[in-house]
Amino acid sequence: MMEFMKKAMDWVLEKEQDAAKNCHAKPEDIEKQIKMIEEKKEALEKRCKEDIGELEHILNRLHTIKAQSLKCHL
């Protein structure tokens, strides 16, 4: 499914580029699209950083639990 979405987006961007080459695309419209994608990218980066932080916390706890467990099984 992601491959289809990527191909579809590439096709749309090609059409957008063709329109720009033929002076049919307004710079303001392209700027709006750029801002929208930048906002989505920033939100995704923030969410990923939060998720990574949570995973690091879980890993740290699991390493501590493992160390405690090893003490019992020596």
PDB file of N, CA, C, O and CB in Angstrom:
ATOM      1  N   MET A   1       0.830  -1.201   0.000  1.00  0.00           N
ATOM      2  CA  MET A   1       0.000   0.000   0.000  1.00  0.00           C
ATOM      3  C   MET A   1       0.869   1.258   0.000  1.00  0.00           C
ATOM      4  O   MET A   1       0.566   2.232  -0.688  1.00  0.00           O
ATOM      5  CB  MET A   1      -0.942   0.002   1.217  1.00  0.00           C
ATOM      6  N   MET A   2       1.961   1.225   0.786  1.00  0.00           N
ATOM      7  CA  MET A   2       2.815   2.408   0.839  1.00  0.00           C
ATOM      8  C   MET A   2       3.480   2.663  -0.511  1.00  0.00           C
ATOM      9  O   MET A   2       3.668   3.813  -0.909  1.00  0.00           O
ATOM     10  CB  MET A   2       3.879   2.249   1.930  1.00  0.00           C
ATOM     11  N   GLU A   3       3.835   1.589  -1.211  1.00  0.00           N
ATOM     12  CA  GLU A   3       4.461   1.748  -2.520  1.00  0.00           C
ATOM     13  C   GLU A   3       3.491   2.428  -3.484  1.00  0.00           C
ATOM     14  O   GLU A   3       3.891   3.279  -4.279  1.00  0.00           O
ATOM     15  CB  GLU A   3       4.911   0.378  -3.079  1.00  0.00           C
ATOM     16  N   PHE A   4       2.230   2.053  -3.411  1.00  0.00           N
ATOM     17  CA  PHE A   4       1.213   2.686  -4.260  1.00  0.00           C
ATOM     18  C   PHE A   4       1.103   4.173  -3.946  1.00  0.00           C
ATOM     19  O   PHE A   4       1.041   5.006  -4.850  1.00  0.00           O
ATOM     20  CB  PHE A   4      -0.158   2.000  -4.072  1.00  0.00           C
ATOM     21  N   MET A   5       1.080   4.499  -2.647  1.00  0.00           N
ATOM     22  CA  MET A   5       0.957   5.900  -2.241  1.00  0.00           C
ATOM     23  C   MET A   5       2.174   6.699  -2.705  1.00  0.00           C
ATOM     24  O   MET A   5       2.043   7.846  -3.132  1.00  0.00           O
ATOM     25  CB  MET A   5       0.797   6.009  -0.707  1.00  0.00           C
ATOM     26  N   LYS A   6       3.358   6.089  -2.620  1.00  0.00           N
ATOM     27  CA  LYS A   6       4.573   6.765  -3.058  1.00  0.00           C
ATOM     28  C   LYS A   6       4.518   7.045  -4.560  1.00  0.00           C
ATOM     29  O   LYS A   6       4.854   8.141  -5.007  1.00  0.00           O
ATOM     30  CB  LYS A   6       5.813   5.920  -2.716  1.00  0.00           C
ATOM     31  N   LYS A   7       4.093   6.049  -5.329  1.00  0.00           N
ATOM     32  CA  LYS A   7       3.993   6.220  -6.778  1.00  0.00           C
ATOM     33  C   LYS A   7       2.952   7.274  -7.132  1.00  0.00           C
ATOM     34  O   LYS A   7       3.161   8.082  -8.037  1.00  0.00           O
ATOM     35  CB  LYS A   7       3.644   4.890  -7.452  1.00  0.00           C
ATOM     36  N   ALA A   8       1.838   7.263  -6.420  1.00  0.00           N
ATOM     37  CA  ALA A   8       0.796   8.251  -6.662  1.00  0.00           C
ATOM     38  C   ALA A   8       1.306   9.661  -6.362  1.00  0.00           C
ATOM     39  O   ALA A   8       1.047  10.595  -7.121  1.00  0.00           O
ATOM     40  CB  ALA A   8      -0.443   7.941  -5.811  1.00  0.00           C
ATOM     41  N   MET A   9       2.030   9.807  -5.255  1.00  0.00           N
ATOM     42  CA  MET A   9       2.569  11.118  -4.890  1.00  0.00           C
ATOM     43  C   MET A   9       3.599  11.571  -5.913  1.00  0.00           C
ATOM     44  O   MET A   9       3.629  12.741  -6.293  1.00  0.00           O
ATOM     45  CB  MET A   9       3.196  11.078  -3.486  1.00  0.00           C
ATOM     46  N   ASP A  10       4.448  10.641  -6.362  1.00  0.00           N
ATOM     47  CA  ASP A  10       5.436  10.996  -7.391  1.00  0.00           C
ATOM     48  C   ASP A  10       4.745  11.473  -8.664  1.00  0.00           C
ATOM     49  O   ASP A  10       5.199  12.422  -9.304  1.00  0.00           O
ATOM     50  CB  ASP A  10       6.348   9.793  -7.705  1.00  0.00           C
ATOM     51  N   TRP A  11       3.649  10.814  -9.027  1.00  0.00           N
ATOM     52  CA  TRP A  11       2.903  11.206 -10.226  1.00  0.00           C
ATOM     53  C   TRP A  11       2.332  12.618 -10.051  1.00  0.00           C
ATOM     54  O   TRP A  11       2.425  13.451 -10.952  1.00  0.00           O
ATOM     55  CB  TRP A  11       1.762  10.192 -10.518  1.00  0.00           C
ATOM     56  N   VAL A  12       1.747  12.869  -8.891  1.00  0.00           N
ATOM     57  CA  VAL A  12       1.175  14.195  -8.609  1.00  0.00           C
ATOM     58  C   VAL A  12       2.273  15.255  -8.658  1.00  0.00           C
ATOM     59  O   VAL A  12       2.073  16.330  -9.223  1.00  0.00           O
ATOM     60  CB  VAL A  12       0.469  14.211  -7.222  1.00  0.00           C
ATOM     61  N   LEU A  13       3.415  14.960  -8.078  1.00  0.00           N
ATOM     62  CA  LEU A  13       4.514  15.927  -8.075  1.00  0.00           C
ATOM     63  C   LEU A  13       5.053  16.166  -9.488  1.00  0.00           C
ATOM     64  O   LEU A  13       5.455  17.282  -9.819  1.00  0.00           O
ATOM     65  CB  LEU A  13       5.645  15.441  -7.158  1.00  0.00           C
ATOM     66  N   GLU A  14       5.060  15.135 -10.310  1.00  0.00           N
ATOM     67  CA  GLU A  14       5.468  15.325 -11.705  1.00  0.00           C
ATOM     68  C   GLU A  14       4.516  16.279 -12.422  1.00  0.00           C
ATOM     69  O   GLU A  14       4.953  17.162 -13.159  1.00  0.00           O
ATOM     70  CB  GLU A  14       5.519  13.974 -12.442  1.00  0.00           C
ATOM     71  N   LYS A  15       3.228  16.098 -12.205  1.00  0.00           N
ATOM     72  CA  LYS A  15       2.228  16.979 -12.832  1.00  0.00           C
ATOM     73  C   LYS A  15       2.382  18.406 -12.314  1.00  0.00           C
ATOM     74  O   LYS A  15       2.254  19.367 -13.073  1.00  0.00           O
ATOM     75  CB  LYS A  15       0.788  16.462 -12.557  1.00  0.00           C
ATOM     76  N   GLU A  16       2.654  18.535 -11.038  1.00  0.00           N
ATOM     77  CA  GLU A  16       2.869  19.854 -10.433  1.00  0.00           C
ATOM     78  C   GLU A  16       4.114  20.506 -11.039  1.00  0.00           C
ATOM     79  O   GLU A  16       4.120  21.706 -11.314  1.00  0.00           O
ATOM     80  CB  GLU A  16       3.014  19.737  -8.887  1.00  0.00           C
ATOM     81  N   GLN A  17       5.156  19.719 -11.243  1.00  0.00           N
ATOM     82  CA  GLN A  17       6.382  20.244 -11.836  1.00  0.00           C
ATOM     83  C   GLN A  17       6.149  20.655 -13.295  1.00  0.00           C
ATOM     84  O   GLN A  17       6.653  21.685 -13.743  1.00  0.00           O
ATOM     85  CB  GLN A  17       7.508  19.197 -11.750  1.00  0.00           C
ATOM     86  N   ASP A  18       5.397  19.859 -14.014  1.00  0.00           N
ATOM     87  CA  ASP A  18       5.067  20.218 -15.399  1.00  0.00           C
ATOM     88  C   ASP A  18       4.289  21.524 -15.447  1.00  0.00           C
ATOM     89  O   ASP A  18       4.538  22.372 -16.303  1.00  0.00           O
ATOM     90  CB  ASP A  18       4.256  19.097 -16.072  1.00  0.00           C
ATOM     91  N   ALA A  19       3.349  21.681 -14.527  1.00  0.00           N
ATOM     92  CA  ALA A  19       2.571  22.920 -14.467  1.00  0.00           C
ATOM     93  C   ALA A  19       3.483  24.113 -14.181  1.00  0.00           C
ATOM     94  O   ALA A  19       3.312  25.183 -14.766  1.00  0.00           O
ATOM     95  CB  ALA A  19       1.471  22.817 -13.388  1.00  0.00           C
ATOM     96  N   ALA A  20       4.449  23.928 -13.282  1.00  0.00           N
ATOM     97  CA  ALA A  20       5.376  25.013 -12.950  1.00  0.00           C
ATOM     98  C   ALA A  20       6.238  25.369 -14.161  1.00  0.00           C
ATOM     99  O   ALA A  20       6.474  26.545 -14.436  1.00  0.00           O
ATOM    100  CB  ALA A  20       6.271  24.616 -11.753  1.00  0.00           C
ATOM    101  N   LYS A  21       6.704  24.352 -14.881  1.00  0.00           N
ATOM    102  CA  LYS A  21       7.521  24.607 -16.069  1.00  0.00           C
ATOM    103  C   LYS A  21       6.757  25.388 -17.134  1.00  0.00           C
ATOM    104  O   LYS A  21       7.334  26.189 -17.869  1.00  0.00           O
ATOM    105  CB  LYS A  21       8.017  23.293 -16.653  1.00  0.00           C
ATOM    106  N   ASN A  22       5.455  25.142 -17.206  1.00  0.00           N
ATOM    107  CA  ASN A  22       4.614  25.814 -18.202  1.00  0.00           C
ATOM    108  C   ASN A  22       3.922  27.051 -17.648  1.00  0.00           C
ATOM    109  O   ASN A  22       2.980  27.570 -18.246  1.00  0.00           O
ATOM    110  CB  ASN A  22       3.576  24.854 -18.732  1.00  0.00           C
ATOM    111  N   CYS A  23       4.399  27.515 -16.499  1.00  0.00           N
ATOM    112  CA  CYS A  23       3.884  28.744 -15.857  1.00  0.00           C
ATOM    113  C   CYS A  23       2.407  28.650 -15.492  1.00  0.00           C
ATOM    114  O   CYS A  23       1.693  29.652 -15.526  1.00  0.00           O
ATOM    115  CB  CYS A  23       4.092  29.936 -16.775  1.00  0.00           C
ATOM    116  N   HIS A  24       1.947  27.450 -15.143  1.00  0.00           N
ATOM    117  CA  HIS A  24       0.551  27.262 -14.736  1.00  0.00           C
ATOM    118  C   HIS A  24       0.403  27.075 -13.226  1.00  0.00           C
ATOM    119  O   HIS A  24      -0.715  26.963 -12.723  1.00  0.00           O
ATOM    120  CB  HIS A  24      -0.041  26.063 -15.458  1.00  0.00           C
ATOM    121  N   ALA A  25       1.512  27.041 -12.509  1.00  0.00           N
ATOM    122  CA  ALA A  25       1.462  26.859 -11.055  1.00  0.00           C
ATOM    123  C   ALA A  25       1.777  28.182 -10.380  1.00  0.00           C
ATOM    124  O   ALA A  25       2.734  28.871 -10.734  1.00  0.00           O
ATOM    125  CB  ALA A  25       2.456  25.754 -10.588  1.00  0.00           C
ATOM    126  N   LYS A  26       0.948  28.522  -9.400  1.00  0.00           N
ATOM    127  CA  LYS A  26       1.162  29.763  -8.657  1.00  0.00           C
ATOM    128  C   LYS A  26       2.146  29.509  -7.523  1.00  0.00           C
ATOM    129  O   LYS A  26       1.987  28.548  -6.770  1.00  0.00           O
ATOM    130  CB  LYS A  26      -0.179  30.320  -8.104  1.00  0.00           C
ATOM    131  N   PRO A  27       3.160  30.357  -7.392  1.00  0.00           N
ATOM    132  CA  PRO A  27       4.132  30.186  -6.298  1.00  0.00           C
ATOM    133  C   PRO A  27       3.470  30.185  -4.913  1.00  0.00           C
ATOM    134  O   PRO A  27       3.932  29.499  -4.002  1.00  0.00           O
ATOM    135  CB  PRO A  27       5.181  31.295  -6.359  1.00  0.00           C
ATOM    136  N   GLU A  28       2.397  30.949  -4.762  1.00  0.00           N
ATOM    137  CA  GLU A  28       1.713  30.999  -3.458  1.00  0.00           C
ATOM    138  C   GLU A  28       1.112  29.641  -3.122  1.00  0.00           C
ATOM    139  O   GLU A  28       1.145  29.209  -1.970  1.00  0.00           O
ATOM    140  CB  GLU A  28       0.608  32.084  -3.458  1.00  0.00           C
ATOM    141  N   ASP A  29       0.560  28.968  -4.136  1.00  0.00           N
ATOM    142  CA  ASP A  29      -0.028  27.651  -3.895  1.00  0.00           C
ATOM    143  C   ASP A  29       1.042  26.636  -3.521  1.00  0.00           C
ATOM    144  O   ASP A  29       0.838  25.805  -2.635  1.00  0.00           O
ATOM    145  CB  ASP A  29      -0.797  27.174  -5.129  1.00  0.00           C
ATOM    146  N   ILE A  30       2.172  26.705  -4.193  1.00  0.00           N
ATOM    147  CA  ILE A  30       3.272  25.797  -3.882  1.00  0.00           C
ATOM    148  C   ILE A  30       3.793  26.083  -2.474  1.00  0.00           C
ATOM    149  O   ILE A  30       4.103  25.157  -1.725  1.00  0.00           O
ATOM    150  CB  ILE A  30       4.413  25.934  -4.925  1.00  0.00           C
ATOM    151  N   GLU A  31       3.890  27.361  -2.115  1.00  0.00           N
ATOM    152  CA  GLU A  31       4.355  27.731  -0.770  1.00  0.00           C
ATOM    153  C   GLU A  31       3.411  27.189   0.300  1.00  0.00           C
ATOM    154  O   GLU A  31       3.868  26.748   1.355  1.00  0.00           O
ATOM    155  CB  GLU A  31       4.474  29.264  -0.641  1.00  0.00           C
ATOM    156  N   LYS A  32       2.099  27.213   0.045  1.00  0.00           N
ATOM    157  CA  LYS A  32       1.134  26.647   0.986  1.00  0.00           C
ATOM    158  C   LYS A  32       1.377  25.153   1.163  1.00  0.00           C
ATOM    159  O   LYS A  32       1.324  24.634   2.279  1.00  0.00           O
ATOM    160  CB  LYS A  32      -0.306  26.900   0.505  1.00  0.00           C
ATOM    161  N   GLN A  33       1.642  24.468   0.059  1.00  0.00           N
ATOM    162  CA  GLN A  33       1.908  23.035   0.127  1.00  0.00           C
ATOM    163  C   GLN A  33       3.187  22.756   0.911  1.00  0.00           C
ATOM    164  O   GLN A  33       3.244  21.821   1.710  1.00  0.00           O
ATOM    165  CB  GLN A  33       2.012  22.443  -1.284  1.00  0.00           C
ATOM    166  N   ILE A  34       4.207  23.574   0.676  1.00  0.00           N
ATOM    167  CA  ILE A  34       5.469  23.416   1.396  1.00  0.00           C
ATOM    168  C   ILE A  34       5.249  23.585   2.892  1.00  0.00           C
ATOM    169  O   ILE A  34       5.738  22.778   3.683  1.00  0.00           O
ATOM    170  CB  ILE A  34       6.513  24.427   0.893  1.00  0.00           C
ATOM    171  N   LYS A  35       4.522  24.619   3.289  1.00  0.00           N
ATOM    172  CA  LYS A  35       4.265  24.865   4.705  1.00  0.00           C
ATOM    173  C   LYS A  35       3.488  23.709   5.332  1.00  0.00           C
ATOM    174  O   LYS A  35       3.779  23.301   6.457  1.00  0.00           O
ATOM    175  CB  LYS A  35       3.495  26.177   4.887  1.00  0.00           C
ATOM    176  N   MET A  36       2.505  23.182   4.610  1.00  0.00           N
ATOM    177  CA  MET A  36       1.698  22.092   5.119  1.00  0.00           C
ATOM    178  C   MET A  36       2.571  20.840   5.347  1.00  0.00           C
ATOM    179  O   MET A  36       2.454  20.180   6.379  1.00  0.00           O
ATOM    180  CB  MET A  36       0.541  21.785   4.143  1.00  0.00           C
ATOM    181  N   ILE A  37       3.431  20.527   4.391  1.00  0.00           N
ATOM    182  CA  ILE A  37       4.294  19.357   4.520  1.00  0.00           C
ATOM    183  C   ILE A  37       5.320  19.566   5.631  1.00  0.00           C
ATOM    184  O   ILE A  37       5.621  18.628   6.369  1.00  0.00           O
ATOM    185  CB  ILE A  37       5.001  19.062   3.189  1.00  0.00           C
ATOM    186  N   GLU A  38       5.863  20.778   5.763  1.00  0.00           N
ATOM    187  CA  GLU A  38       6.810  21.062   6.843  1.00  0.00           C
ATOM    188  C   GLU A  38       6.155  20.885   8.207  1.00  0.00           C
ATOM    189  O   GLU A  38       6.775  20.354   9.128  1.00  0.00           O
ATOM    190  CB  GLU A  38       7.366  22.484   6.709  1.00  0.00           C
ATOM    191  N   GLU A  39       4.894  21.330   8.345  1.00  0.00           N
ATOM    192  CA  GLU A  39       4.176  21.173   9.607  1.00  0.00           C
ATOM    193  C   GLU A  39       3.950  19.698   9.921  1.00  0.00           C
ATOM    194  O   GLU A  39       4.119  19.268  11.062  1.00  0.00           O
ATOM    195  CB  GLU A  39       2.834  21.917   9.558  1.00  0.00           C
ATOM    196  N   LYS A  40       3.569  18.928   8.910  1.00  0.00           N
ATOM    197  CA  LYS A  40       3.360  17.497   9.119  1.00  0.00           C
ATOM    198  C   LYS A  40       4.671  16.820   9.499  1.00  0.00           C
ATOM    199  O   LYS A  40       4.688  15.944  10.363  1.00  0.00           O
ATOM    200  CB  LYS A  40       2.768  16.844   7.857  1.00  0.00           C
ATOM    201  N   LYS A  41       5.765  17.219   8.862  1.00  0.00           N
ATOM    202  CA  LYS A  41       7.074  16.647   9.157  1.00  0.00           C
ATOM    203  C   LYS A  41       7.474  16.949  10.593  1.00  0.00           C
ATOM    204  O   LYS A  41       7.951  16.062  11.302  1.00  0.00           O
ATOM    205  CB  LYS A  41       8.131  17.185   8.184  1.00  0.00           C
ATOM    206  N   GLU A  42       7.286  18.187  11.028  1.00  0.00           N
ATOM    207  CA  GLU A  42       7.631  18.571  12.395  1.00  0.00           C
ATOM    208  C   GLU A  42       6.807  17.788  13.412  1.00  0.00           C
ATOM    209  O   GLU A  42       7.335  17.342  14.430  1.00  0.00           O
ATOM    210  CB  GLU A  42       7.422  20.074  12.596  1.00  0.00           C
ATOM    211  N   ALA A  43       5.508  17.621  13.138  1.00  0.00           N
ATOM    212  CA  ALA A  43       4.648  16.868  14.053  1.00  0.00           C
ATOM    213  C   ALA A  43       5.094  15.412  14.129  1.00  0.00           C
ATOM    214  O   ALA A  43       5.118  14.819  15.207  1.00  0.00           O
ATOM    215  CB  ALA A  43       3.174  16.952  13.607  1.00  0.00           C
ATOM    216  N   LEU A  44       5.446  14.842  12.986  1.00  0.00           N
ATOM    217  CA  LEU A  44       5.904  13.459  12.960  1.00  0.00           C
ATOM    218  C   LEU A  44       7.223  13.307  13.709  1.00  0.00           C
ATOM    219  O   LEU A  44       7.403  12.348  14.459  1.00  0.00           O
ATOM    220  CB  LEU A  44       6.056  12.975  11.519  1.00  0.00           C
ATOM    221  N   GLU A  45       8.149  14.249  13.508  1.00  0.00           N
ATOM    222  CA  GLU A  45       9.426  14.199  14.222  1.00  0.00           C
ATOM    223  C   GLU A  45       9.204  14.275  15.730  1.00  0.00           C
ATOM    224  O   GLU A  45       9.848  13.550  16.488  1.00  0.00           O
ATOM    225  CB  GLU A  45      10.347  15.344  13.762  1.00  0.00           C
ATOM    226  N   LYS A  46       8.304  15.140  16.164  1.00  0.00           N
ATOM    227  CA  LYS A  46       8.023  15.283  17.593  1.00  0.00           C
ATOM    228  C   LYS A  46       7.461  13.989  18.155  1.00  0.00           C
ATOM    229  O   LYS A  46       7.883  13.521  19.213  1.00  0.00           O
ATOM    230  CB  LYS A  46       7.043  16.442  17.842  1.00  0.00           C
ATOM    231  N   ARG A  47       6.492  13.409  17.427  1.00  0.00           N
ATOM    232  CA  ARG A  47       5.874  12.171  17.889  1.00  0.00           C
ATOM    233  C   ARG A  47       6.909  11.041  17.939  1.00  0.00           C
ATOM    234  O   ARG A  47       6.921  10.248  18.880  1.00  0.00           O
ATOM    235  CB  ARG A  47       4.695  11.783  16.970  1.00  0.00           C
ATOM    236  N   CYS A  48       7.766  10.974  16.933  1.00  0.00           N
ATOM    237  CA  CYS A  48       8.796   9.926  16.907  1.00  0.00           C
ATOM    238  C   CYS A  48       9.777  10.096  18.062  1.00  0.00           C
ATOM    239  O   CYS A  48      10.163   9.110  18.690  1.00  0.00           O
ATOM    240  CB  CYS A  48       9.553   9.949  15.567  1.00  0.00           C
ATOM    241  N   LYS A  49      10.183  11.329  18.350  1.00  0.00           N
ATOM    242  CA  LYS A  49      11.098  11.575  19.463  1.00  0.00           C
ATOM    243  C   LYS A  49      10.462  11.154  20.787  1.00  0.00           C
ATOM    244  O   LYS A  49      11.127  10.576  21.646  1.00  0.00           O
ATOM    245  CB  LYS A  49      11.499  13.061  19.514  1.00  0.00           C
ATOM    246  N   GLU A  50       9.172  11.447  20.944  1.00  0.00           N
ATOM    247  CA  GLU A  50       8.481  11.051  22.168  1.00  0.00           C
ATOM    248  C   GLU A  50       8.416   9.533  22.270  1.00  0.00           C
ATOM    249  O   GLU A  50       8.647   8.973  23.342  1.00  0.00           O
ATOM    250  CB  GLU A  50       7.064  11.653  22.212  1.00  0.00           C
ATOM    251  N   ASP A  51       8.105   8.864  21.167  1.00  0.00           N
ATOM    252  CA  ASP A  51       8.033   7.400  21.166  1.00  0.00           C
ATOM    253  C   ASP A  51       9.403   6.790  21.454  1.00  0.00           C
ATOM    254  O   ASP A  51       9.501   5.824  22.212  1.00  0.00           O
ATOM    255  CB  ASP A  51       7.497   6.887  19.814  1.00  0.00           C
ATOM    256  N   ILE A  52      10.450   7.335  20.866  1.00  0.00           N
ATOM    257  CA  ILE A  52      11.804   6.840  21.109  1.00  0.00           C
ATOM    258  C   ILE A  52      12.173   7.028  22.577  1.00  0.00           C
ATOM    259  O   ILE A  52      12.781   6.147  23.185  1.00  0.00           O
ATOM    260  CB  ILE A  52      12.825   7.564  20.198  1.00  0.00           C
ATOM    261  N   GLY A  53      11.811   8.157  23.139  1.00  0.00           N
ATOM    262  CA  GLY A  53      12.074   8.400  24.557  1.00  0.00           C
ATOM    263  C   GLY A  53      11.379   7.369  25.433  1.00  0.00           C
ATOM    264  O   GLY A  53      11.960   6.879  26.401  1.00  0.00           O
ATOM    265  N   GLU A  54      10.153   7.042  25.102  1.00  0.00           N
ATOM    266  CA  GLU A  54       9.412   6.041  25.873  1.00  0.00           C
ATOM    267  C   GLU A  54      10.059   4.665  25.718  1.00  0.00           C
ATOM    268  O   GLU A  54      10.175   3.924  26.694  1.00  0.00           O
ATOM    269  CB  GLU A  54       7.932   5.992  25.422  1.00  0.00           C
ATOM    270  N   LEU A  55      10.478   4.323  24.512  1.00  0.00           N
ATOM    271  CA  LEU A  55      11.145   3.035  24.294  1.00  0.00           C
ATOM    272  C   LEU A  55      12.469   2.958  25.052  1.00  0.00           C
ATOM    273  O   LEU A  55      12.811   1.906  25.592  1.00  0.00           O
ATOM    274  CB  LEU A  55      11.387   2.808  22.797  1.00  0.00           C
ATOM    275  N   GLU A  56      13.212   4.058  25.095  1.00  0.00           N
ATOM    276  CA  GLU A  56      14.460   4.082  25.860  1.00  0.00           C
ATOM    277  C   GLU A  56      14.193   3.864  27.345  1.00  0.00           C
ATOM    278  O   GLU A  56      14.938   3.152  28.019  1.00  0.00           O
ATOM    279  CB  GLU A  56      15.195   5.412  25.647  1.00  0.00           C
ATOM    280  N   HIS A  57      13.140   4.473  27.845  1.00  0.00           N
ATOM    281  CA  HIS A  57      12.758   4.297  29.246  1.00  0.00           C
ATOM    282  C   HIS A  57      12.449   2.823  29.521  1.00  0.00           C
ATOM    283  O   HIS A  57      12.906   2.267  30.520  1.00  0.00           O
ATOM    284  CB  HIS A  57      11.533   5.184  29.596  1.00  0.00           C
ATOM    285  N   ILE A  58      11.678   2.197  28.640  1.00  0.00           N
ATOM    286  CA  ILE A  58      11.322   0.789  28.806  1.00  0.00           C
ATOM    287  C   ILE A  58      12.568  -0.091  28.757  1.00  0.00           C
ATOM    288  O   ILE A  58      12.732  -0.999  29.572  1.00  0.00           O
ATOM    289  CB  ILE A  58      10.321   0.354  27.723  1.00  0.00           C
ATOM    290  N   LEU A  59      13.446   0.189  27.789  1.00  0.00           N
ATOM    291  CA  LEU A  59      14.685  -0.594  27.687  1.00  0.00           C
ATOM    292  C   LEU A  59      15.541  -0.465  28.942  1.00  0.00           C
ATOM    293  O   LEU A  59      16.089  -1.457  29.422  1.00  0.00           O
ATOM    294  CB  LEU A  59      15.490  -0.151  26.466  1.00  0.00           C
ATOM    295  N   ASN A  60      15.659   0.727  29.467  1.00  0.00           N
ATOM    296  CA  ASN A  60      16.437   0.927  30.696  1.00  0.00           C
ATOM    297  C   ASN A  60      15.854   0.112  31.850  1.00  0.00           C
ATOM    298  O   ASN A  60      16.586  -0.518  32.613  1.00  0.00           O
ATOM    299  CB  ASN A  60      16.475   2.422  31.073  1.00  0.00           C
ATOM    300  N   ARG A  61      14.546   0.135  31.961  1.00  0.00           N
ATOM    301  CA  ARG A  61      13.888  -0.643  33.024  1.00  0.00           C
ATOM    302  C   ARG A  61      14.127  -2.132  32.832  1.00  0.00           C
ATOM    303  O   ARG A  61      14.403  -2.854  33.790  1.00  0.00           O
ATOM    304  CB  ARG A  61      12.376  -0.354  33.054  1.00  0.00           C
ATOM    305  N   LEU A  62      14.020  -2.591  31.576  1.00  0.00           N
ATOM    306  CA  LEU A  62      14.235  -4.018  31.303  1.00  0.00           C
ATOM    307  C   LEU A  62      15.667  -4.437  31.594  1.00  0.00           C
ATOM    308  O   LEU A  62      15.894  -5.533  32.105  1.00  0.00           O
ATOM    309  CB  LEU A  62      13.893  -4.337  29.853  1.00  0.00           C
ATOM    310  N   HIS A  63      16.637  -3.586  31.280  1.00  0.00           N
ATOM    311  CA  HIS A  63      18.029  -3.901  31.602  1.00  0.00           C
ATOM    312  C   HIS A  63      18.230  -3.998  33.116  1.00  0.00           C
ATOM    313  O   HIS A  63      18.967  -4.863  33.590  1.00  0.00           O
ATOM    314  CB  HIS A  63      18.971  -2.837  31.009  1.00  0.00           C
ATOM    315  N   THR A  64      17.587  -3.127  33.862  1.00  0.00           N
ATOM    316  CA  THR A  64      17.670  -3.171  35.323  1.00  0.00           C
ATOM    317  C   THR A  64      17.048  -4.456  35.854  1.00  0.00           C
ATOM    318  O   THR A  64      17.606  -5.109  36.737  1.00  0.00           O
ATOM    319  CB  THR A  64      16.973  -1.945  35.944  1.00  0.00           C
ATOM    320  N   ILE A  65      15.895  -4.811  35.311  1.00  0.00           N
ATOM    321  CA  ILE A  65      15.213  -6.040  35.729  1.00  0.00           C
ATOM    322  C   ILE A  65      16.071  -7.259  35.401  1.00  0.00           C
ATOM    323  O   ILE A  65      16.179  -8.181  36.210  1.00  0.00           O
ATOM    324  CB  ILE A  65      13.830  -6.159  35.046  1.00  0.00           C
ATOM    325  N   LYS A  66      16.676  -7.265  34.226  1.00  0.00           N
ATOM    326  CA  LYS A  66      17.542  -8.379  33.822  1.00  0.00           C
ATOM    327  C   LYS A  66      18.718  -8.504  34.782  1.00  0.00           C
ATOM    328  O   LYS A  66      19.059  -9.608  35.207  1.00  0.00           O
ATOM    329  CB  LYS A  66      18.051  -8.181  32.372  1.00  0.00           C
ATOM    330  N   ALA A  67      19.344  -7.370  35.129  1.00  0.00           N
ATOM    331  CA  ALA A  67      20.483  -7.396  36.059  1.00  0.00           C
ATOM    332  C   ALA A  67      20.066  -7.961  37.398  1.00  0.00           C
ATOM    333  O   ALA A  67      20.807  -8.745  37.991  1.00  0.00           O
ATOM    334  CB  ALA A  67      21.070  -5.991  36.246  1.00  0.00           C
ATOM    335  N   GLN A  68      18.898  -7.584  37.889  1.00  0.00           N
ATOM    336  CA  GLN A  68      18.402  -8.110  39.154  1.00  0.00           C
ATOM    337  C   GLN A  68      18.147  -9.610  39.054  1.00  0.00           C
ATOM    338  O   GLN A  68      18.429 -10.368  39.982  1.00  0.00           O
ATOM    339  CB  GLN A  68      17.122  -7.381  39.571  1.00  0.00           C
ATOM    340  N   SER A  69      17.609 -10.019  37.908  1.00  0.00           N
ATOM    341  CA  SER A  69      17.301 -11.427  37.695  1.00  0.00           C
ATOM    342  C   SER A  69      18.573 -12.271  37.646  1.00  0.00           C
ATOM    343  O   SER A  69      18.604 -13.389  38.161  1.00  0.00           O
ATOM    344  CB  SER A  69      16.504 -11.603  36.405  1.00  0.00           C
ATOM    345  N   LEU A  70      19.612 -11.734  37.031  1.00  0.00           N
ATOM    346  CA  LEU A  70      20.878 -12.467  36.939  1.00  0.00           C
ATOM    347  C   LEU A  70      21.491 -12.726  38.306  1.00  0.00           C
ATOM    348  O   LEU A  70      22.151 -13.745  38.506  1.00  0.00           O
ATOM    349  CB  LEU A  70      21.863 -11.701  36.078  1.00  0.00           C
ATOM    350  N   LYS A  71      21.282 -11.828  39.234  1.00  0.00           N
ATOM    351  CA  LYS A  71      21.798 -12.000  40.589  1.00  0.00           C
ATOM    352  C   LYS A  71      21.214 -13.258  41.231  1.00  0.00           C
ATOM    353  O   LYS A  71      21.886 -13.927  42.017  1.00  0.00           O
ATOM    354  CB  LYS A  71      21.478 -10.765  41.448  1.00  0.00           C
ATOM    355  N   CYS A  72      19.994 -13.570  40.903  1.00  0.00           N
ATOM    356  CA  CYS A  72      19.313 -14.729  41.496  1.00  0.00           C
ATOM    357  C   CYS A  72      19.725 -16.041  40.847  1.00  0.00           C
ATOM    358  O   CYS A  72      19.587 -17.102  41.455  1.00  0.00           O
ATOM    359  CB  CYS A  72      17.812 -14.562  41.386  1.00  0.00           C
ATOM    360  N   HIS A  73      20.218 -15.983  39.640  1.00  0.00           N
ATOM    361  CA  HIS A  73      20.491 -17.200  38.885  1.00  0.00           C
ATOM    362  C   HIS A  73      21.986 -17.448  38.668  1.00  0.00           C
ATOM    363  O   HIS A  73      22.372 -18.076  37.682  1.00  0.00           O
ATOM    364  CB  HIS A  73      19.793 -17.133  37.553  1.00  0.00           C
ATOM    365  N   LEU A  74      22.815 -16.969  39.568  1.00  0.00           N
ATOM    366  CA  LEU A  74      24.256 -17.198  39.476  1.00  0.00           C
ATOM    367  C   LEU A  74      24.677 -18.406  40.253  1.00  0.00           C
ATOM    368  O   LEU A  74      25.861 -18.741  40.280  1.00  0.00           O
ATOM    369  CB  LEU A  74      25.017 -16.001  39.962  1.00  0.00           C
TER     370      LEU A  74
END
